[in-house]
């Protein structure tokens, strides 16, 4: 009966199945490129724009802080700004806490 069914023998000398080192390095490179373009590059671009905005603050600019405080800059110092939040109310805030510069005349509408 052995002549109808051939005997199965294990194959020898074949390398194990799976990817090699080159495929692994290519996968890591593609993963790093995706992370760079989706996370690192946009974040560094936003940080650069914020630093540029903070460096260009001047007296008379109307700003919004990260805490939601709105006011007009009355004095500019190296690390701090003095803003007028209301008539006769001046507050000191850190330069880095400025979230946005508002268009001129925005505070008159409030």
TIZA-600306 format. One record per residue (C-alpha): x, y, z; residue number from 1; residue in three letters. Coordinates in Angstrom, 1 decimal. Layout:
BEGIN
<xx: X; yy: Y; zz: Z; voke: NUM; roti: ALA>
...
# end
This chain:
BEGIN
<xx: 0.0; yy: 0.0; zz: 0.0; voke: 1; roti: UNK>
<xx: 3.0; yy: 2.3; zz: 0.3; voke: 2; roti: UNK>
<xx: 3.2; yy: 2.8; zz: -3.4; voke: 3; roti: UNK>
<xx: 0.0; yy: 4.9; zz: -3.6; voke: 4; roti: UNK>
<xx: 1.1; yy: 7.4; zz: -0.9; voke: 5; roti: UNK>
<xx: 4.5; yy: 8.9; zz: -1.1; voke: 6; roti: UNK>
<xx: 6.5; yy: 9.3; zz: 2.0; voke: 7; roti: UNK>
<xx: 6.9; yy: 12.8; zz: 3.4; voke: 8; roti: UNK>
<xx: 10.4; yy: 13.9; zz: 4.3; voke: 9; roti: UNK>
<xx: 11.5; yy: 17.1; zz: 6.0; voke: 10; roti: UNK>
<xx: 13.2; yy: 19.6; zz: 3.8; voke: 11; roti: UNK>
<xx: 16.7; yy: 20.4; zz: 4.8; voke: 12; roti: UNK>
<xx: 19.0; yy: 23.3; zz: 4.1; voke: 13; roti: UNK>
<xx: 16.3; yy: 25.9; zz: 3.6; voke: 14; roti: UNK>
<xx: 16.6; yy: 29.2; zz: 5.6; voke: 15; roti: UNK>
<xx: 13.8; yy: 29.9; zz: 8.1; voke: 16; roti: UNK>
<xx: 10.9; yy: 31.9; zz: 6.8; voke: 17; roti: UNK>
<xx: 10.6; yy: 35.5; zz: 7.8; voke: 18; roti: UNK>
<xx: 12.1; yy: 38.9; zz: 6.9; voke: 19; roti: UNK>
<xx: 15.7; yy: 39.7; zz: 7.0; voke: 20; roti: UNK>
<xx: 17.7; yy: 42.6; zz: 8.5; voke: 21; roti: UNK>
<xx: 17.2; yy: 44.8; zz: 5.4; voke: 22; roti: UNK>
<xx: 13.4; yy: 44.6; zz: 5.5; voke: 23; roti: UNK>
<xx: 13.5; yy: 45.4; zz: 9.3; voke: 24; roti: UNK>
<xx: 15.6; yy: 48.5; zz: 8.7; voke: 25; roti: UNK>
<xx: 13.4; yy: 49.7; zz: 5.9; voke: 26; roti: UNK>
<xx: 10.3; yy: 49.3; zz: 8.1; voke: 27; roti: UNK>
<xx: 12.0; yy: 51.3; zz: 10.9; voke: 28; roti: UNK>
<xx: 13.0; yy: 54.0; zz: 8.4; voke: 29; roti: UNK>
<xx: 9.5; yy: 54.3; zz: 7.0; voke: 30; roti: UNK>
<xx: 8.1; yy: 54.5; zz: 10.6; voke: 31; roti: UNK>
<xx: 10.5; yy: 57.3; zz: 11.5; voke: 32; roti: UNK>
<xx: 9.6; yy: 59.2; zz: 8.4; voke: 33; roti: UNK>
<xx: 5.9; yy: 58.9; zz: 9.2; voke: 34; roti: UNK>
<xx: 6.5; yy: 60.1; zz: 12.8; voke: 35; roti: UNK>
<xx: 8.6; yy: 63.0; zz: 11.5; voke: 36; roti: UNK>
<xx: 6.1; yy: 64.3; zz: 9.0; voke: 37; roti: UNK>
<xx: 3.0; yy: 63.8; zz: 11.2; voke: 38; roti: UNK>
<xx: 4.3; yy: 64.8; zz: 14.6; voke: 39; roti: UNK>
<xx: 7.7; yy: 66.3; zz: 14.9; voke: 40; roti: UNK>
<xx: 7.7; yy: 68.7; zz: 11.9; voke: 41; roti: UNK>
<xx: 4.3; yy: 70.4; zz: 12.6; voke: 42; roti: UNK>
<xx: 5.1; yy: 70.8; zz: 16.3; voke: 43; roti: UNK>
<xx: 8.5; yy: 72.5; zz: 15.6; voke: 44; roti: UNK>
<xx: 6.8; yy: 74.7; zz: 13.0; voke: 45; roti: UNK>
<xx: 4.2; yy: 75.9; zz: 15.6; voke: 46; roti: UNK>
<xx: 6.9; yy: 76.5; zz: 18.2; voke: 47; roti: UNK>
<xx: 8.9; yy: 78.6; zz: 15.8; voke: 48; roti: UNK>
<xx: 5.8; yy: 80.7; zz: 14.8; voke: 49; roti: UNK>
<xx: 5.0; yy: 81.2; zz: 18.5; voke: 50; roti: UNK>
<xx: 8.6; yy: 82.3; zz: 19.4; voke: 51; roti: UNK>
<xx: 8.5; yy: 84.7; zz: 16.4; voke: 52; roti: UNK>
<xx: 5.2; yy: 86.1; zz: 17.6; voke: 53; roti: UNK>
<xx: 6.4; yy: 86.6; zz: 21.2; voke: 54; roti: UNK>
<xx: 9.7; yy: 88.2; zz: 20.0; voke: 55; roti: UNK>
<xx: 7.7; yy: 90.8; zz: 18.0; voke: 56; roti: UNK>
<xx: 5.3; yy: 91.9; zz: 20.7; voke: 57; roti: UNK>
<xx: 5.3; yy: 95.7; zz: 21.2; voke: 58; roti: UNK>
<xx: 3.5; yy: 98.3; zz: 23.2; voke: 59; roti: UNK>
<xx: -0.1; yy: 98.9; zz: 22.1; voke: 60; roti: UNK>
<xx: -0.6; yy: 95.3; zz: 20.8; voke: 61; roti: UNK>
<xx: -3.9; yy: 93.6; zz: 21.9; voke: 62; roti: UNK>
<xx: -3.3; yy: 90.1; zz: 23.1; voke: 63; roti: UNK>
<xx: -5.0; yy: 87.0; zz: 24.5; voke: 64; roti: UNK>
<xx: -3.1; yy: 84.9; zz: 27.1; voke: 65; roti: UNK>
<xx: -3.2; yy: 81.1; zz: 27.5; voke: 66; roti: UNK>
<xx: -5.5; yy: 81.7; zz: 30.5; voke: 67; roti: UNK>
<xx: -8.0; yy: 83.6; zz: 28.4; voke: 68; roti: UNK>
<xx: -7.1; yy: 87.1; zz: 29.7; voke: 69; roti: UNK>
<xx: -7.5; yy: 89.8; zz: 27.1; voke: 70; roti: UNK>
<xx: -5.7; yy: 93.1; zz: 27.3; voke: 71; roti: UNK>
<xx: -3.5; yy: 95.8; zz: 25.7; voke: 72; roti: UNK>
<xx: 0.2; yy: 95.8; zz: 26.3; voke: 73; roti: UNK>
<xx: 1.4; yy: 98.9; zz: 28.1; voke: 74; roti: UNK>
<xx: 5.0; yy: 98.0; zz: 29.0; voke: 75; roti: UNK>
<xx: 7.4; yy: 95.4; zz: 27.5; voke: 76; roti: UNK>
<xx: 10.2; yy: 93.9; zz: 29.6; voke: 77; roti: UNK>
<xx: 12.6; yy: 91.1; zz: 28.8; voke: 78; roti: UNK>
<xx: 10.5; yy: 88.3; zz: 30.4; voke: 79; roti: UNK>
<xx: 7.3; yy: 90.0; zz: 31.4; voke: 80; roti: UNK>
<xx: 4.6; yy: 92.2; zz: 29.9; voke: 81; roti: UNK>
<xx: 2.3; yy: 94.7; zz: 31.6; voke: 82; roti: UNK>
<xx: -1.2; yy: 94.6; zz: 30.1; voke: 83; roti: UNK>
<xx: -4.2; yy: 96.8; zz: 30.8; voke: 84; roti: UNK>
<xx: -7.1; yy: 94.4; zz: 31.2; voke: 85; roti: UNK>
<xx: -9.6; yy: 97.1; zz: 32.1; voke: 86; roti: UNK>
<xx: -9.5; yy: 100.9; zz: 32.8; voke: 87; roti: UNK>
<xx: -6.8; yy: 101.4; zz: 35.5; voke: 88; roti: UNK>
<xx: -6.2; yy: 97.6; zz: 36.0; voke: 89; roti: UNK>
<xx: -2.6; yy: 96.6; zz: 34.9; voke: 90; roti: UNK>
<xx: -1.4; yy: 93.0; zz: 35.2; voke: 91; roti: UNK>
<xx: 2.0; yy: 91.5; zz: 34.7; voke: 92; roti: UNK>
<xx: 2.1; yy: 88.3; zz: 32.6; voke: 93; roti: UNK>
<xx: 5.0; yy: 86.2; zz: 31.2; voke: 94; roti: UNK>
<xx: 5.8; yy: 86.8; zz: 27.5; voke: 95; roti: UNK>
<xx: 5.5; yy: 83.0; zz: 26.8; voke: 96; roti: UNK>
<xx: 1.9; yy: 83.0; zz: 28.1; voke: 97; roti: UNK>
<xx: 0.7; yy: 85.0; zz: 25.1; voke: 98; roti: UNK>
<xx: -1.5; yy: 82.8; zz: 22.9; voke: 99; roti: UNK>
<xx: -2.4; yy: 85.2; zz: 20.2; voke: 100; roti: UNK>
<xx: -2.2; yy: 88.8; zz: 19.0; voke: 101; roti: UNK>
<xx: -5.6; yy: 90.3; zz: 18.2; voke: 102; roti: UNK>
<xx: -6.3; yy: 92.7; zz: 15.3; voke: 103; roti: UNK>
<xx: -6.2; yy: 96.4; zz: 16.3; voke: 104; roti: UNK>
<xx: -9.5; yy: 97.7; zz: 17.6; voke: 105; roti: UNK>
<xx: -10.8; yy: 94.3; zz: 19.0; voke: 106; roti: UNK>
<xx: -10.9; yy: 95.5; zz: 22.6; voke: 107; roti: UNK>
<xx: -13.2; yy: 98.5; zz: 21.6; voke: 108; roti: UNK>
<xx: -15.9; yy: 96.0; zz: 20.6; voke: 109; roti: UNK>
<xx: -15.9; yy: 94.3; zz: 24.0; voke: 110; roti: UNK>
# end
